[in-house]
Amino acid sequence: MTRYKLTIEYDGGPYVGWQRQANGLSVQQAIEEAVESLCQASAVVYGAGRTDAGVHAIGQVAHVDLIKDLPADKVRDALNFYLRLQPIVIARAELVDEEFHARFSATGRSYLYRILNRRAPAALERGHIWHVPHLLDAAAMHEAAQELIGHHDFTSFRSTECQAPSPMKTLDELRVSRAGEEIHVVAKARSFLHNQVRIMVGTLKLVGDGKWSAGDVAKALAAADRTKGGPTAPPDGLYLTEVRY
């Protein structure tokens, strides 16, 4: 068996998420079917992050063990051939040793959330950005975001369906900036809770609206109660951009 590290880009819109599920096609399933077409044998593709339905990736990482010993570039090109009808691309394939694990070897993950902050909605990027038609205060959002940096109980910022054994996480960076008509929220941590980034963005949007202050964000964090946090932002604007090893 030969282990390959795959760096993957995908449009999450058509899928039920990264992980295989009974209720529809997942990104994982689509890639595993491509692997089976290549090798005439089934294999499990292990991802670094379980992105939700509708969430995109430009830097998802996975690994897979193949029964064929093939050059990495050939694996990349062959999988892309079998995935050609899907909005999924294997950007890179690399040979790695058997100690490498896409999920457990990762030391950090980075996400980008994009908000289109203008009156007119998106045309070409519909489904790939959150449209907020009224002006948001990006500077206030960034200031409030700093209340969440560090090691905390993020119960107020995780889904009630989150299966993580502990709500304790260390948020290394949460940065909000304006880029023309867009607002970008960058989040970096070793790992995240289910829906954590989307809930943080939904909460910061309340600050951008002028409805919440940085102090309100701090109080929500301290409450350790999901009902005290802000709403969950839609999946459209969220991208897994990088997994660090």
VEXZA-576662 format. One record per residue (C-alpha): residue in one letter; x, y, z; residue number from 1. Coordinates in steps of 0.001 Angstrom, whole numbers, always signed. Example, Ala and Ser with C-alpha at 12.3 -4.5 7.8 and 13.67 -1.06 7.14 Angstrom:
BEGIN
+----+---------+---------+---------+-----+
| aa |       u |       v |       w |   i |
+----+---------+---------+---------+-----+
|  a |  +12300 |   -4500 |   +7800 |   1 |
|  s |  +13670 |   -1060 |   +7140 |   2 |
+----+---------+---------+---------+-----+
This chain:
BEGIN
+----+---------+---------+---------+-----+
| aa |       u |       v |       w |   i |
+----+---------+---------+---------+-----+
|  m |      +0 |      +0 |      +0 |   1 |
|  t |   +1212 |   +3491 |    -859 |   2 |
|  r |      -6 |   +6561 |   +1029 |   3 |
|  y |    -741 |   +9804 |    -783 |   4 |
|  k |   -1446 |  +13247 |    +621 |   5 |
|  l |   -4064 |  +15091 |   -1439 |   6 |
|  t |   -4656 |  +18841 |   -1445 |   7 |
|  i |   -8215 |  +19439 |   -2599 |   8 |
|  e |  -10351 |  +22298 |   -3858 |   9 |
|  y |  -14126 |  +22010 |   -4052 |  10 |
|  d |  -17400 |  +23848 |   -4312 |  11 |
|  g |  -19402 |  +22578 |   -1345 |  12 |
|  g |  -22752 |  +23681 |   -2738 |  13 |
|  p |  -23848 |  +20371 |   -4325 |  14 |
|  y |  -22750 |  +18190 |   -1404 |  15 |
|  v |  -24032 |  +17194 |   +2037 |  16 |
|  g |  -20593 |  +18045 |   +3419 |  17 |
|  w |  -17180 |  +16422 |   +3434 |  18 |
|  q |  -18125 |  +13274 |   +5347 |  19 |
|  r |  -20060 |  +10343 |   +3901 |  20 |
|  q |  -23730 |  +10461 |   +4878 |  21 |
|  a |  -26822 |   +8489 |   +4030 |  22 |
|  n |  -28826 |  +11517 |   +2903 |  23 |
|  g |  -26837 |  +12462 |    -199 |  24 |
|  l |  -23510 |  +12703 |   -1987 |  25 |
|  s |  -20531 |  +13941 |     +38 |  26 |
|  v |  -17145 |  +15194 |   -1137 |  27 |
|  q |  -15487 |  +12211 |    +546 |  28 |
|  q |  -17740 |   +9770 |   -1315 |  29 |
|  a |  -17104 |  +11428 |   -4670 |  30 |
|  i |  -13326 |  +11162 |   -4213 |  31 |
|  e |  -13546 |   +7584 |   -2929 |  32 |
|  e |  -15529 |   +6636 |   -6035 |  33 |
|  a |  -12812 |   +8216 |   -8182 |  34 |
|  v |  -10179 |   +6200 |   -6279 |  35 |
|  e |  -12152 |   +3020 |   -6880 |  36 |
|  s |  -12310 |   +3796 |  -10602 |  37 |
|  l |   -8540 |   +4276 |  -10635 |  38 |
|  c |   -7568 |   +1200 |   -8621 |  39 |
|  q |  -10562 |   -1139 |   -9102 |  40 |
|  a |  -10595 |   -1420 |   -5321 |  41 |
|  s |  -12276 |    +552 |   -2569 |  42 |
|  a |  -10310 |   +2819 |    -232 |  43 |
|  v |  -11135 |   +5294 |   +2527 |  44 |
|  v |  -10141 |   +8923 |   +1986 |  45 |
|  y |   -9400 |  +10575 |   +5342 |  46 |
|  g |   -9941 |  +14355 |   +5442 |  47 |
|  a |   -8333 |  +16935 |   +7706 |  48 |
|  g |  -11627 |  +18731 |   +8335 |  49 |
|  r |  -15284 |  +17759 |   +8125 |  50 |
|  t |  -16702 |  +20776 |   +6317 |  51 |
|  d |  -20483 |  +21182 |   +6470 |  52 |
|  a |  -22949 |  +21142 |   +3593 |  53 |
|  g |  -22385 |  +24182 |   +1394 |  54 |
|  v |  -18930 |  +24995 |   +2797 |  55 |
|  h |  -16116 |  +25265 |    +250 |  56 |
|  a |  -12398 |  +24478 |    +287 |  57 |
|  i |   -9301 |  +25690 |   -1484 |  58 |
|  g |   -6915 |  +23911 |    +858 |  59 |
|  q |   -8578 |  +20783 |   +2217 |  60 |
|  v |   -6092 |  +17978 |   +2838 |  61 |
|  a |   -6770 |  +14252 |   +2811 |  62 |
|  h |   -4795 |  +11047 |   +2650 |  63 |
|  v |   -5510 |   +7745 |    +989 |  64 |
|  d |   -3735 |   +4370 |    +779 |  65 |
|  l |   -3677 |   +2901 |   -2724 |  66 |
|  i |   -2928 |    -675 |   -3696 |  67 |
|  k |   -1155 |    +672 |   -6787 |  68 |
|  d |   +2289 |   +2249 |   -6505 |  69 |
|  l |   +1907 |   +5193 |   -8894 |  70 |
|  p |   +3749 |   +8485 |   -9353 |  71 |
|  a |   +2018 |  +11225 |   -7367 |  72 |
|  d |   +1384 |  +13345 |  -10458 |  73 |
|  k |    -332 |  +10411 |  -12147 |  74 |
|  v |   -2602 |   +9933 |   -9116 |  75 |
|  r |   -3527 |  +13633 |   -9217 |  76 |
|  d |   -4273 |  +13597 |  -12950 |  77 |
|  a |   -6176 |  +10304 |  -12888 |  78 |
|  l |   -8389 |  +11345 |   -9973 |  79 |
|  n |   -9120 |  +14645 |  -11694 |  80 |
|  f |  -10139 |  +12708 |  -14816 |  81 |
|  y |  -12644 |  +10650 |  -12842 |  82 |
|  l |  -13844 |  +13766 |  -10984 |  83 |
|  r |  -14220 |  +15856 |  -14150 |  84 |
|  l |  -18017 |  +16062 |  -13840 |  85 |
|  q |  -17797 |  +17146 |  -10192 |  86 |
|  p |  -16765 |  +20591 |   -8846 |  87 |
|  i |  -13837 |  +18904 |   -7074 |  88 |
|  v |  -10173 |  +19165 |   -8034 |  89 |
|  i |   -7103 |  +17448 |   -6651 |  90 |
|  a |   -4688 |  +20377 |   -6745 |  91 |
|  r |   -1697 |  +18351 |   -5551 |  92 |
|  a |    -842 |  +14751 |   -4719 |  93 |
|  e |   +2279 |  +13864 |   -2735 |  94 |
|  l |   +3834 |  +10620 |   -1536 |  95 |
|  v |   +3971 |  +10465 |   +2269 |  96 |
|  d |   +5007 |   +7840 |   +4793 |  97 |
|  e |   +2544 |   +5717 |   +6717 |  98 |
|  e |   +2920 |   +7896 |   +9820 |  99 |
|  f |   +1201 |  +10817 |   +8095 | 100 |
|  h |   -2490 |  +11275 |   +8914 | 101 |
|  a |   -4445 |  +14108 |   +7317 | 102 |
|  r |   -6478 |  +14781 |  +10455 | 103 |
|  f |   -4318 |  +13761 |  +13403 | 104 |
|  s |    -991 |  +15066 |  +12049 | 105 |
|  a |   -2404 |  +18547 |  +11457 | 106 |
|  t |   -1107 |  +21344 |  +13683 | 107 |
|  g |   -3452 |  +24081 |  +12488 | 108 |
|  r |   -6352 |  +24973 |  +10245 | 109 |
|  s |   -7287 |  +28275 |   +8598 | 110 |
|  y |  -10681 |  +29439 |   +7383 | 111 |
|  l |  -11796 |  +32462 |   +5385 | 112 |
|  y |  -15331 |  +33809 |   +5539 | 113 |
|  r |  -16395 |  +36208 |   +2769 | 114 |
|  i |  -19204 |  +38757 |   +3124 | 115 |
|  l |  -20350 |  +40783 |    +112 | 116 |
|  n |  -21191 |  +44112 |   +1718 | 117 |
|  r |  -23035 |  +46127 |    -909 | 118 |
|  r |  -26605 |  +46847 |   -1905 | 119 |
|  a |  -26587 |  +44681 |   -5056 | 120 |
|  p |  -26424 |  +40904 |   -4634 | 121 |
|  a |  -23795 |  +38668 |   -6207 | 122 |
|  a |  -24258 |  +37405 |   -9743 | 123 |
|  l |  -21262 |  +35225 |  -10588 | 124 |
|  e |  -20485 |  +34261 |   -6984 | 125 |
|  r |  -23948 |  +33478 |   -5733 | 126 |
|  g |  -23617 |  +30545 |   -3347 | 127 |
|  h |  -19993 |  +31422 |   -2656 | 128 |
|  i |  -20354 |  +34538 |    -516 | 129 |
|  w |  -22790 |  +35884 |   +2109 | 130 |
|  h |  -24611 |  +38946 |    +843 | 131 |
|  v |  -25300 |  +41608 |   +3492 | 132 |
|  p |  -26820 |  +44663 |   +1744 | 133 |
|  h |  -26428 |  +47241 |   +4512 | 134 |
|  l |  -23091 |  +48730 |   +5569 | 135 |
|  l |  -21195 |  +46825 |   +8259 | 136 |
|  d |  -18557 |  +48353 |  +10532 | 137 |
|  a |  -15587 |  +46083 |   +9824 | 138 |
|  a |  -13334 |  +47910 |  +12293 | 139 |
|  a |  -15799 |  +47336 |  +15138 | 140 |
|  m |  -16115 |  +43690 |  +14107 | 141 |
|  h |  -12346 |  +43257 |  +14252 | 142 |
|  e |  -12123 |  +44905 |  +17669 | 143 |
|  a |  -14847 |  +42634 |  +19038 | 144 |
|  a |  -13227 |  +39574 |  +17469 | 145 |
|  q |  -10195 |  +40028 |  +19716 | 146 |
|  e |  -12379 |  +39112 |  +22712 | 147 |
|  l |  -12434 |  +35554 |  +21392 | 148 |
|  i |   -8680 |  +35072 |  +20967 | 149 |
|  g |   -7070 |  +32555 |  +23313 | 150 |
|  h |   -8052 |  +29391 |  +25165 | 151 |
|  h |  -11741 |  +29417 |  +26122 | 152 |
|  d |  -14894 |  +27400 |  +26621 | 153 |
|  f |  -16606 |  +28035 |  +23257 | 154 |
|  t |  -19970 |  +26485 |  +24170 | 155 |
|  s |  -21702 |  +29708 |  +23085 | 156 |
|  f |  -20080 |  +29343 |  +19674 | 157 |
|  r |  -20660 |  +25716 |  +18805 | 158 |
|  s |  -23603 |  +23813 |  +17397 | 159 |
|  t |  -25855 |  +22063 |  +19893 | 160 |
|  e |  -25201 |  +18966 |  +17757 | 161 |
|  c |  -21419 |  +19246 |  +18160 | 162 |
|  q |  -19937 |  +15876 |  +19140 | 163 |
|  a |  -16565 |  +17152 |  +20376 | 164 |
|  p |  -15881 |  +15807 |  +23902 | 165 |
|  s |  -14859 |  +19252 |  +25172 | 166 |
|  p |  -15882 |  +22824 |  +24272 | 167 |
|  m |  -12381 |  +24071 |  +25131 | 168 |
|  k |  -10456 |  +25402 |  +22126 | 169 |
|  t |   -7574 |  +27790 |  +21540 | 170 |
|  l |   -8290 |  +30431 |  +18906 | 171 |
|  d |   -4973 |  +31735 |  +17573 | 172 |
|  e |   -6267 |  +34439 |  +15248 | 173 |
|  l |   -9577 |  +36053 |  +14323 | 174 |
|  r |   -9093 |  +38954 |  +11941 | 175 |
|  v |  -11726 |  +41082 |  +10203 | 176 |
|  s |  -10815 |  +43394 |   +7320 | 177 |
|  r |  -12509 |  +45171 |   +4457 | 178 |
|  a |  -11405 |  +44458 |    +877 | 179 |
|  g |  -13386 |  +46780 |   -1360 | 180 |
|  e |  -16988 |  +45609 |   -1317 | 181 |
|  e |  -16104 |  +42496 |    +672 | 182 |
|  i |  -15467 |  +41879 |   +4347 | 183 |
|  h |  -13081 |  +39028 |   +5094 | 184 |
|  v |  -12984 |  +37126 |   +8377 | 185 |
|  v |   -9893 |  +34949 |   +8856 | 186 |
|  a |   -9874 |  +32359 |  +11651 | 187 |
|  k |   -6896 |  +30220 |  +12655 | 188 |
|  a |   -6648 |  +27492 |  +15297 | 189 |
|  r |   -5376 |  +23968 |  +15751 | 190 |
|  s |   -8967 |  +22779 |  +15410 | 191 |
|  f |  -12516 |  +24112 |  +15595 | 192 |
|  l |  -15834 |  +22997 |  +17043 | 193 |
|  h |  -18826 |  +22221 |  +14836 | 194 |
|  n |  -20105 |  +25492 |  +13323 | 195 |
|  q |  -17678 |  +27533 |  +15459 | 196 |
|  v |  -16454 |  +29782 |  +12653 | 197 |
|  r |  -19947 |  +30377 |  +11274 | 198 |
|  i |  -21326 |  +31259 |  +14723 | 199 |
|  m |  -18418 |  +33602 |  +15396 | 200 |
|  v |  -19082 |  +35322 |  +12061 | 201 |
|  g |  -22821 |  +35553 |  +12768 | 202 |
|  t |  -22040 |  +37082 |  +16150 | 203 |
|  l |  -19563 |  +39597 |  +14718 | 204 |
|  k |  -22130 |  +40583 |  +12111 | 205 |
|  l |  -24322 |  +41793 |  +15005 | 206 |
|  v |  -21407 |  +44021 |  +16018 | 207 |
|  g |  -21075 |  +45269 |  +12452 | 208 |
|  d |  -24799 |  +46104 |  +12538 | 209 |
|  g |  -24300 |  +48191 |  +15672 | 210 |
|  k |  -26594 |  +45886 |  +17660 | 211 |
|  w |  -23822 |  +44349 |  +19787 | 212 |
|  s |  -20596 |  +45713 |  +21289 | 213 |
|  a |  -17274 |  +44025 |  +21989 | 214 |
|  g |  -18469 |  +43732 |  +25577 | 215 |
|  d |  -21543 |  +41821 |  +24446 | 216 |
|  v |  -19299 |  +39344 |  +22616 | 217 |
|  a |  -17210 |  +38886 |  +25761 | 218 |
|  k |  -20365 |  +38286 |  +27823 | 219 |
|  a |  -21624 |  +35723 |  +25314 | 220 |
|  l |  -18309 |  +33856 |  +25510 | 221 |
|  a |  -18307 |  +33899 |  +29316 | 222 |
|  a |  -21894 |  +32589 |  +29440 | 223 |
|  a |  -20884 |  +29229 |  +27903 | 224 |
|  d |  -24452 |  +28913 |  +26643 | 225 |
|  r |  -25325 |  +28516 |  +22957 | 226 |
|  t |  -28494 |  +30597 |  +23410 | 227 |
|  k |  -26318 |  +33568 |  +24423 | 228 |
|  g |  -24239 |  +33533 |  +21235 | 229 |
|  g |  -25150 |  +35059 |  +17908 | 230 |
|  p |  -26773 |  +33359 |  +14921 | 231 |
|  t |  -25015 |  +30894 |  +12630 | 232 |
|  a |  -23844 |  +32559 |   +9408 | 233 |
|  p |  -24805 |  +30706 |   +6201 | 234 |
|  p |  -22301 |  +28196 |   +4789 | 235 |
|  d |  -21970 |  +29988 |   +1439 | 236 |
|  g |  -19147 |  +32330 |   +2462 | 237 |
|  l |  -16945 |  +29841 |   +4324 | 238 |
|  y |  -13749 |  +28352 |   +2861 | 239 |
|  l |  -11239 |  +25962 |   +4379 | 240 |
|  t |   -8084 |  +27639 |   +3072 | 241 |
|  e |   -5176 |  +25815 |   +4675 | 242 |
|  v |   -4233 |  +22866 |   +6850 | 243 |
|  r |    -822 |  +23141 |   +8501 | 244 |
|  y |   +1498 |  +20242 |   +9419 | 245 |
+----+---------+---------+---------+-----+
